[in-house]
Structures are given as C-alpha cells and as structure tokens.
C-alpha cells in the first residue's frame, strides 16, 4: 500500500513546516491484520526530502545546516502512525489521535543536511490497548543516519 502527500495529510494532523512525511512508499505485514495484535511485525517505509529552503536550516546552523535530532525523532514518530492503516483502512475518515510518549535508544549516526532524500522505516514491536512501540531508522540511500525506539499512544474513534 502506498500513500501520496494528500493522503498523508488526510491522516496526520501535522502541517508545514512541521510535517516531515512527503509520502508513504509501503505499509505491509507478513500476516493478515484483523486485530491490533496482528500489527506486531508490520513495517512502514516513508519518504521525506530535506529542502534547502526549510526554515529550520536557517537557524540550525547558519553556514552549516543540519537537521536537528529532535526533528529526526519527530519524523520517525510521524511515520509510525501509518501502520495503523493496516488495522483500519478508513483511518483518514475517523477521529484519529496519536501522541508521542517517549523515545529510547536514540542514536544520530550521520548528519542530515539539505537536499537529502530520506527513507524512514518503522517496525512495530508491540501494540497494547492503545499504545505502540516501534523500532525506527532513517536512511539516506543505504546509509543509516539515525535510529530510535518510539513509544506512542493512539485512539481511533
């Protein structure tokens, strides 16, 4: 399953300049998803291009622009939401609330700079009663740029 930028905007409440997903390349699971527990093992791959004129690069840092680690974590957190589409394909039409709860094991291996095409990969490790845990990585090509475990709450009504 793929999602365009318009479909991403229908699901996420974020907007520019704080929307860090341009499209979702794939959402898949090795097993059929019919209950929340079936999301464990599901994988989301999304993309984001770091535009040179993004406001954040003007202040972090002038003359040596680097995407802040906190933005990279936010990018990972935003990508985790899309696995829930496997559970509820009509997610965009529902009241969907998601909140970042905590981050663990964050590592920033290489600087993310302007004009990079990034791939965000998330794998669901746990899902219990409205709580998600995902292992996330950001890649530029084949190179691992950063990674973290993201914990979030969600509510679909």
KOLROMAR-989620 format. One line per field, with one value per residue: residue in three letters; x, y, z of N, C-alpha, C, O, CB in turn. Coordinates in steps of 0.1 Angstrom, whole numbers, padded with zeros to 4 digits. Glycine has a CB too. Layout:
<pts>
r <- (ala;...)
n_xx <- (X;...)
n_yy <- (Y;...)
n_zz <- (Z;...)
ca_xx <- (X;...)
ca_yy <- (Y;...)
ca_zz <- (Z;...)
c_xx <- (X;...)
c_yy <- (Y;...)
c_zz <- (Z;...)
o_xx <- (X;...)
o_yy <- (Y;...)
o_zz <- (Z;...)
cb_xx <- (X;...)
cb_yy <- (Y;...)
cb_zz <- (Z;...)
</pts>
This chain:
<pts>
r <- (unk;unk;unk;unk;unk;unk;unk;unk;unk;unk;unk;unk;unk;unk;unk;unk;unk;unk;unk;unk;unk;unk;unk;unk;unk;unk;unk;unk;unk;unk;unk;unk;unk;unk;unk;unk;unk;unk;unk;unk;unk;unk;unk;unk;unk;unk;unk;unk;unk;unk;unk;unk;unk;unk;unk;unk;unk;unk;unk;unk;unk;unk;unk;unk;unk;unk;unk;unk;unk;unk;unk;unk;unk;unk;unk;unk;unk;unk;unk;unk;unk;unk;unk;unk;unk;unk;unk;unk;unk;unk;unk;unk;unk;unk;unk;unk;unk;unk;unk;unk;unk;unk;unk;unk;unk;unk;unk;unk;unk;unk;unk;unk;unk;unk;unk;unk;unk;unk;unk;unk;unk;unk;unk;unk;unk;unk;unk;unk;unk;unk;unk;unk;unk;unk;unk;unk;unk;unk;unk;unk;unk;unk;unk;unk;unk;unk;unk;unk;unk;unk;unk;unk;unk;unk;unk;unk;unk)
n_xx <- (0008;0006;0009;0000;0011;-0011;-0028;-0014;-0016;-0043;-0044;-0025;-0023;-0004;0011;0029;0052;0058;0054;0067;0067;0066;0056;0042;0058;0054;0033;0032;0025;0036;0016;-0020;-0039;-0061;-0068;-0056;-0032;-0021;-0006;0020;0052;0046;0056;0065;0074;0085;0089;0109;0120;0147;0144;0163;0155;0140;0128;0139;0166;0178;0184;0198;0224;0235;0253;0262;0241;0221;0199;0180;0183;0160;0140;0144;0136;0109;0101;0104;0085;0061;0060;0054;0027;0013;0012;-0011;-0030;-0032;-0047;-0071;-0084;-0098;-0088;-0083;-0108;-0117;-0119;-0088;-0063;-0030;-0002;0031;0049;0073;0109;0134;0168;0179;0199;0222;0237;0249;0252;0222;0215;0207;0189;0187;0173;0154;0146;0123;0120;0099;0092;0068;0069;0055;0021;-0004;-0035;-0041;-0015;0016;0048;0076;0104;0126;0142;0162;0172;0196;0198;0215;0226;0226;0213;0201;0185;0159;0138;0104;0077;0043;0009;-0024;-0056;-0085;-0115)
n_yy <- (-0012;0022;0057;0090;0124;0140;0120;0114;0138;0138;0119;0125;0150;0170;0199;0218;0240;0216;0191;0161;0140;0131;0112;0079;0050;0023;0000;-0027;-0061;-0093;-0110;-0114;-0087;-0085;-0079;-0058;-0069;-0082;-0063;-0063;-0066;-0055;-0032;0000;0022;0053;0085;0115;0146;0167;0199;0225;0252;0250;0264;0256;0251;0276;0285;0264;0250;0284;0286;0261;0240;0216;0190;0190;0166;0162;0168;0147;0126;0133;0129;0101;0094;0104;0087;0062;0062;0053;0026;0018;0020;-0005;-0018;-0003;0006;0028;0050;0077;0088;0088;0098;0103;0101;0107;0104;0112;0095;0086;0083;0060;0048;0065;0073;0092;0090;0100;0133;0149;0167;0196;0189;0161;0129;0111;0079;0067;0041;0020;-0004;-0023;-0033;-0038;-0037;-0026;-0021;0006;0016;0020;0005;0011;0002;0024;0037;0060;0064;0074;0068;0038;0042;0043;0069;0077;0065;0051;0040;0043;0053;0055;0068;0059;0066;0056;0066)
n_zz <- (0000;-0008;-0001;-0010;-0008;-0003;0008;0031;0045;0050;0070;0091;0116;0114;0098;0073;0087;0100;0091;0084;0066;0033;0016;0017;0011;0014;0032;0051;0061;0072;0079;0078;0089;0113;0138;0165;0177;0155;0142;0151;0140;0116;0089;0080;0054;0046;0030;0029;0018;0024;0021;0010;0015;0038;0068;0092;0087;0086;0111;0123;0115;0109;0079;0082;0078;0095;0101;0129;0157;0172;0153;0136;0152;0155;0129;0126;0145;0133;0111;0123;0127;0104;0102;0114;0095;0083;0102;0103;0074;0068;0081;0077;0076;0101;0136;0146;0169;0180;0200;0209;0233;0245;0239;0232;0232;0212;0184;0166;0138;0115;0100;0090;0062;0041;0010;0009;0002;0022;0037;0059;0081;0099;0123;0139;0172;0195;0205;0224;0239;0229;0228;0211;0202;0183;0164;0148;0119;0100;0068;0043;0011;0012;0036;0071;0090;0114;0144;0165;0193;0194;0214;0215;0220;0209;0195;0180;0167)
ca_xx <- (0000;0013;0001;0005;0012;-0025;-0033;-0006;-0022;-0056;-0043;-0017;-0027;0007;0011;0041;0066;0061;0050;0080;0065;0062;0048;0044;0062;0048;0028;0029;0027;0037;0004;-0032;-0042;-0076;-0068;-0045;-0020;-0016;0003;0033;0060;0043;0066;0061;0085;0080;0100;0110;0131;0151;0145;0173;0149;0132;0131;0148;0180;0183;0189;0205;0232;0239;0266;0265;0228;0220;0185;0181;0179;0146;0132;0145;0128;0096;0099;0102;0072;0050;0059;0048;0012;0008;0010;-0025;-0039;-0035;-0058;-0083;-0081;-0106;-0083;-0084;-0122;-0121;-0112;-0076;-0054;-0018;0007;0044;0050;0087;0119;0145;0179;0181;0213;0223;0250;0255;0244;0212;0217;0197;0188;0188;0161;0154;0136;0120;0115;0094;0087;0060;0074;0044;0008;-0013;-0045;-0039;-0001;0025;0062;0082;0118;0126;0155;0162;0183;0199;0203;0217;0234;0218;0216;0197;0175;0153;0126;0094;0065;0032;-0005;-0033;-0070;-0093;-0130)
ca_yy <- (0000;0035;0069;0102;0135;0143;0110;0116;0150;0134;0111;0132;0164;0180;0207;0225;0235;0205;0178;0155;0128;0135;0101;0066;0041;0010;-0004;-0041;-0071;-0107;-0118;-0107;-0079;-0085;-0075;-0050;-0077;-0086;-0053;-0066;-0071;-0047;-0023;0012;0029;0066;0093;0129;0153;0179;0210;0235;0264;0248;0274;0251;0252;0290;0287;0252;0261;0292;0283;0246;0235;0202;0188;0187;0153;0162;0167;0133;0118;0136;0122;0087;0093;0106;0075;0051;0063;0048;0011;0017;0019;-0019;-0022;0004;0012;0041;0058;0091;0092;0086;0107;0096;0109;0100;0113;0107;0093;0086;0078;0052;0043;0073;0074;0101;0084;0109;0145;0150;0181;0199;0182;0146;0121;0102;0069;0064;0027;0017;-0018;-0024;-0043;-0041;-0029;-0030;-0012;0020;0020;0014;0006;0009;0005;0032;0041;0069;0061;0082;0056;0026;0047;0046;0082;0078;0054;0053;0033;0053;0048;0064;0063;0062;0064;0057;0066)
ca_zz <- (0000;-0009;0002;-0016;0002;0000;0017;0043;0051;0055;0082;0101;0119;0112;0086;0072;0085;0109;0085;0079;0057;0019;0010;0023;0000;0016;0045;0049;0072;0067;0081;0076;0100;0116;0152;0169;0179;0142;0137;0155;0128;0104;0085;0072;0048;0041;0025;0032;0012;0032;0012;0014;0020;0050;0078;0103;0084;0087;0125;0128;0119;0098;0073;0084;0081;0099;0106;0144;0161;0176;0141;0131;0161;0151;0116;0129;0152;0124;0102;0130;0126;0092;0103;0118;0083;0081;0111;0099;0061;0067;0092;0073;0078;0115;0145;0149;0178;0183;0208;0213;0248;0249;0229;0238;0223;0200;0180;0154;0133;0104;0099;0079;0057;0030;-0003;0011;0001;0033;0039;0073;0082;0112;0125;0151;0181;0205;0204;0235;0244;0225;0228;0201;0203;0170;0161;0136;0113;0089;0058;0031;0003;0021;0048;0083;0095;0128;0148;0179;0196;0196;0221;0213;0223;0198;0197;0168;0170)
c_xx <- (0009;0003;0008;0006;-0002;-0031;-0027;-0013;-0036;-0055;-0036;-0023;-0017;0006;0025;0041;0069;0056;0063;0079;0059;0053;0051;0047;0055;0044;0025;0032;0028;0025;-0008;-0035;-0057;-0078;-0056;-0032;-0013;-0006;0017;0041;0057;0054;0061;0074;0080;0092;0098;0122;0135;0154;0155;0167;0140;0137;0140;0163;0186;0189;0197;0213;0235;0253;0269;0251;0228;0205;0186;0177;0165;0136;0132;0137;0113;0092;0096;0088;0060;0049;0052;0033;0006;0006;-0005;-0035;-0042;-0046;-0071;-0080;-0088;-0101;-0085;-0098;-0126;-0114;-0100;-0067;-0042;-0009;0020;0045;0065;0096;0130;0156;0181;0196;0213;0237;0257;0246;0234;0213;0207;0199;0191;0174;0163;0143;0135;0114;0111;0089;0080;0065;0063;0032;-0001;-0022;-0042;-0025;0007;0040;0068;0097;0119;0141;0153;0175;0184;0205;0203;0223;0224;0222;0212;0187;0170;0142;0116;0082;0055;0019;-0013;-0047;-0077;-0108;-0138)
c_yy <- (0012;0046;0081;0113;0139;0133;0111;0127;0147;0126;0118;0146;0174;0187;0214;0237;0223;0192;0172;0142;0134;0125;0088;0056;0027;0008;-0019;-0050;-0085;-0115;-0109;-0100;-0078;-0080;-0067;-0058;-0081;-0075;-0055;-0072;-0063;-0036;-0012;0018;0041;0074;0108;0135;0166;0191;0221;0248;0262;0258;0269;0252;0266;0292;0275;0246;0270;0289;0268;0239;0220;0201;0183;0173;0152;0162;0153;0124;0120;0129;0108;0085;0094;0093;0063;0051;0055;0032;0009;0016;0004;-0024;-0015;0012;0026;0051;0073;0097;0092;0097;0099;0106;0101;0109;0105;0107;0094;0080;0071;0049;0052;0075;0082;0098;0093;0121;0144;0165;0183;0190;0167;0140;0110;0091;0066;0050;0025;0003;-0019;-0036;-0047;-0032;-0035;-0019;0003;0025;0012;0015;0002;0011;0013;0035;0051;0066;0072;0072;0044;0030;0050;0059;0083;0067;0057;0043;0043;0047;0059;0059;0067;0059;0066;0056;0070)
c_zz <- (0000;-0006;-0003;-0005;0006;0010;0031;0051;0056;0068;0094;0104;0117;0099;0085;0081;0094;0104;0079;0072;0044;0013;0018;0011;0001;0030;0044;0062;0066;0069;0079;0089;0103;0131;0155;0171;0166;0136;0141;0143;0116;0102;0077;0066;0041;0037;0028;0025;0020;0023;0018;0020;0032;0061;0089;0100;0085;0101;0130;0117;0107;0092;0074;0087;0084;0105;0120;0147;0165;0164;0135;0139;0157;0138;0118;0136;0143;0115;0109;0129;0115;0093;0107;0107;0080;0090;0107;0086;0060;0077;0089;0075;0092;0123;0150;0157;0181;0190;0211;0228;0252;0237;0237;0227;0211;0197;0167;0149;0123;0104;0087;0075;0046;0018;-0002;0009;0012;0032;0053;0073;0097;0113;0139;0160;0191;0202;0215;0239;0242;0226;0218;0205;0189;0171;0148;0132;0102;0081;0047;0021;0012;0034;0060;0089;0110;0131;0162;0180;0200;0203;0219;0217;0211;0202;0184;0172;0158)
o_xx <- (0019;-0009;0020;0001;-0004;-0038;-0033;-0015;-0040;-0065;-0041;-0028;-0020;0000;0032;0031;0080;0054;0069;0088;0049;0043;0061;0038;0050;0050;0016;0039;0022;0022;-0007;-0034;-0064;-0090;-0046;-0021;-0001;0001;0026;0036;0064;0060;0052;0084;0071;0104;0087;0133;0126;0165;0154;0173;0133;0149;0148;0171;0199;0199;0203;0209;0238;0262;0278;0250;0232;0201;0193;0167;0158;0126;0122;0130;0105;0081;0087;0081;0050;0038;0046;0027;-0005;-0002;-0010;-0046;-0052;-0054;-0082;-0076;-0084;-0108;-0087;-0100;-0138;-0106;-0101;-0063;-0043;-0009;0020;0043;0068;0091;0133;0153;0185;0204;0206;0247;0269;0234;0238;0211;0200;0210;0198;0164;0171;0132;0145;0104;0119;0083;0086;0065;0062;0034;-0005;-0018;-0042;-0022;0006;0044;0065;0102;0113;0150;0142;0186;0174;0217;0194;0225;0215;0234;0220;0181;0177;0136;0118;0077;0057;0017;-0010;-0050;-0075;-0112;-0150)
o_yy <- (0013;0045;0083;0110;0142;0137;0109;0126;0152;0126;0118;0152;0186;0182;0215;0244;0219;0183;0179;0133;0140;0128;0088;0054;0022;0013;-0022;-0046;-0087;-0125;-0096;-0106;-0072;-0078;-0068;-0053;-0084;-0078;-0049;-0082;-0065;-0031;-0014;0019;0041;0070;0113;0129;0174;0192;0224;0254;0271;0259;0277;0253;0267;0300;0277;0237;0265;0288;0264;0234;0212;0209;0173;0167;0142;0156;0148;0115;0111;0124;0102;0076;0087;0090;0055;0040;0049;0027;-0002;0012;0001;-0033;-0022;0023;0034;0060;0081;0109;0095;0105;0089;0116;0089;0121;0094;0116;0100;0074;0075;0048;0046;0077;0079;0103;0094;0121;0140;0174;0174;0185;0161;0145;0102;0094;0063;0047;0027;-0002;-0015;-0047;-0059;-0020;-0046;-0007;0011;0037;0000;0025;-0009;0021;0008;0036;0051;0065;0078;0068;0041;0021;0058;0061;0089;0061;0064;0038;0051;0036;0071;0046;0076;0051;0076;0047;0071)
o_zz <- (0008;-0008;-0001;0006;0018;0019;0041;0063;0067;0076;0105;0094;0117;0089;0095;0082;0095;0112;0070;0072;0044;0006;0025;0003;-0008;0040;0036;0071;0056;0063;0079;0100;0095;0134;0149;0166;0166;0127;0135;0138;0106;0111;0068;0074;0033;0039;0030;0026;0023;0018;0030;0028;0036;0063;0094;0109;0086;0103;0141;0111;0097;0100;0067;0098;0076;0112;0123;0140;0162;0165;0130;0133;0156;0136;0112;0132;0143;0112;0103;0129;0116;0085;0104;0109;0075;0087;0109;0086;0051;0081;0098;0077;0095;0119;0157;0153;0184;0187;0215;0235;0262;0228;0248;0215;0200;0206;0158;0154;0123;0106;0076;0083;0042;0015;-0010;0015;0011;0027;0060;0066;0106;0103;0149;0155;0194;0198;0215;0241;0251;0226;0216;0212;0184;0177;0138;0140;0095;0086;0044;0023;0019;0043;0058;0092;0118;0122;0170;0170;0209;0198;0221;0218;0203;0211;0177;0178;0159)
cb_xx <- (-0010;0019;-0002;-0004;0020;-0034;-0031;0009;-0023;-0064;-0035;-0002;-0032;0020;0000;0043;0076;0055;0039;0089;0055;0074;0050;0032;0077;0057;0016;0038;0015;0049;0004;-0044;-0036;-0082;-0070;-0047;-0024;-0027;-0002;0034;0057;0029;0078;0054;0092;0073;0100;0109;0128;0164;0131;0182;0141;0133;0118;0144;0182;0172;0178;0194;0244;0238;0277;0276;0219;0230;0178;0173;0188;0143;0136;0160;0130;0094;0112;0113;0071;0053;0073;0052;0007;0016;0019;-0029;-0032;-0022;-0054;-0088;-0085;-0121;-0068;-0080;-0131;-0116;-0121;-0069;-0061;-0011;0000;0055;0044;0090;0125;0140;0176;0175;0220;0221;0247;0255;0253;0198;0232;0198;0198;0194;0159;0153;0140;0111;0125;0083;0099;0045;0086;0049;0002;-0005;-0047;-0047;0005;0023;0068;0075;0127;0119;0163;0162;0181;0208;0216;0226;0242;0220;0208;0190;0182;0148;0128;0089;0068;0031;-0010;-0029;-0076;-0089;-0133)
cb_yy <- (0000;0037;0070;0107;0147;0144;0096;0119;0162;0125;0098;0133;0165;0172;0218;0230;0245;0208;0180;0154;0118;0138;0099;0061;0039;-0002;0005;-0047;-0070;-0114;-0123;-0116;-0065;-0098;-0087;-0042;-0090;-0089;-0039;-0075;-0085;-0041;-0030;0023;0020;0073;0092;0132;0157;0175;0217;0239;0270;0233;0278;0237;0247;0300;0290;0241;0257;0307;0291;0243;0238;0198;0177;0197;0148;0175;0178;0129;0121;0151;0124;0082;0103;0118;0071;0051;0077;0051;0005;0028;0026;-0027;-0017;0014;0003;0039;0055;0093;0084;0072;0111;0092;0114;0094;0117;0116;0080;0078;0090;0039;0029;0087;0060;0116;0071;0102;0157;0146;0182;0214;0188;0143;0115;0109;0056;0075;0017;0027;-0028;-0025;-0038;-0039;-0030;-0034;-0014;0028;0018;0021;-0003;0017;-0008;0045;0029;0084;0048;0095;0060;0016;0059;0035;0092;0092;0040;0067;0022;0060;0046;0068;0070;0055;0074;0045;0074)
cb_zz <- (0012;-0024;0017;-0028;-0005;-0012;0011;0041;0041;0044;0079;0097;0134;0113;0086;0057;0087;0123;0074;0091;0064;0010;-0005;0032;0000;0012;0051;0038;0082;0074;0096;0072;0099;0114;0162;0181;0187;0133;0142;0168;0126;0105;0077;0081;0037;0053;0010;0047;-0003;0041;0010;0002;0008;0055;0085;0106;0069;0085;0134;0134;0127;0102;0079;0094;0070;0110;0097;0152;0172;0185;0131;0131;0176;0150;0107;0139;0163;0115;0098;0144;0125;0080;0114;0128;0071;0084;0126;0110;0050;0068;0094;0058;0069;0120;0157;0136;0191;0170;0221;0206;0252;0262;0221;0245;0219;0203;0178;0158;0127;0090;0098;0084;0051;0026;-0012;0025;-0013;0046;0030;0079;0077;0117;0125;0148;0189;0219;0190;0248;0259;0233;0243;0188;0214;0160;0161;0139;0108;0094;0052;0033;-0004;0014;0045;0094;0087;0131;0147;0181;0207;0182;0236;0198;0236;0186;0208;0158;0183)
</pts>
